[in-house]
Amino acid sequence: MRISFQLILSSILIIFTTHLAAKEPLPTVHVTVISSGTVNWELQHLKNMQLDHSNGFNLVIDPVASLSAARIAITSGNADFIVSDWLWVTERNMKGANLRFIPFSQQIGSIIAAKDSKILNFSDLKGKRVGIAGGPLNKGWVLLRAAAKKEGIDLQNDVKIQFGAPPLLNQALRSGQLDMLATFWHYGARLEAEGYSKLYSLKDVMKGLGLTSDIPMLGYLFNQSFEDQHPTLVAGFYRAVKQAKAQLAMDDEAWTALRPLMKVENDAIYQGLVAGYRAGIPSDITQEQIEDAVNFYQMIDELKPYPSGTQLNPELFYKGL
């Protein structure tokens, strides 16, 4: 049987171009995260399972010490993605940014009381010492001030506020230097495992302020300009994080590989953190949730520390291609 020269040449070209394509490096996606944050668990699992490569990119995790540092990274163009909340995003977009939001978690934070505390409501906080994880623009402080203001309490003037890093505030609560602490959920889970009581979750506070749905507050943020230039990269990242969440929701062995990264002191804390992460996995955002978020943002504007009169743009929420 005779084989034509053209067929042989075509076969050689196919093999050669396939080889070149295999050698071509994948585009890099940089995600800037707090070094001690729960996002690291999800992203490290994504790397462990090479979900980045199977979705057409190479993930680089860039750790920073604080949320403010991550926010600076995204606004200065030094990160492709960070994780923050849509309260902050809307304020940034009002000032000229054009950030979008991919859901990360329904977990927000916890309000933990000191042992033997008699605090039952916001009016009991007058004169008390309250720790707030993060800074004055952190969602926990915004939501607490809004909820307290609704009950006629001005936390800024009626309470002794201490802002700080979550590990330091946890220690301050343990040593009796604080009467109450509003902190990130995983630091609250550690305190609960030690016998401290959770007064509220910040999700409870949001519902008390009028948010009726379980729309996730935290999400991966990216600039619209990044999607305009790299739509397939954003879509690939969206698929990869959804796949990672689905695996971590079911696979206990995957968590065993992540345990050293979690830096847990005992099994109780480890199990609490795994359960907390799984409880926060969001479903796909619905139109009803988006409308609820828009209404909620408008509703609490006058209760926020810095009322802006802005509206939340429904196009903020990314739904994939």
Secondary structure, 3 states (H helix, E strand, C coil): CCCCHHHHHHHHHHHHHHHHHHHCCCCEEEEEEECCCCHHHHHHHHHHCCHHHHCCCEEEEEEECCHHHHHHHHHCCCCCEEEEEHHHHHHHHHCCCCEEEEEEECCCEEEEECCCCCCCCHHHHCCCEEEEEECCCCHHHHHHHHHHHHCCCCHHHHCEEEEECHHHHHHHHHCCCCCEEEEEHHHHHHHHHCCCEEEEEHHHHHHHHCCCCCCCCEEEEEEHHHHHHCHHHHHHHHHHHHHHHHHHHHCHHHHHHHHHHHCCCCHHHHHHHHHHHHHCCCCCCCHHHHHHHHHHHHHHHHHCCCCCCCCCCHHHECCCC
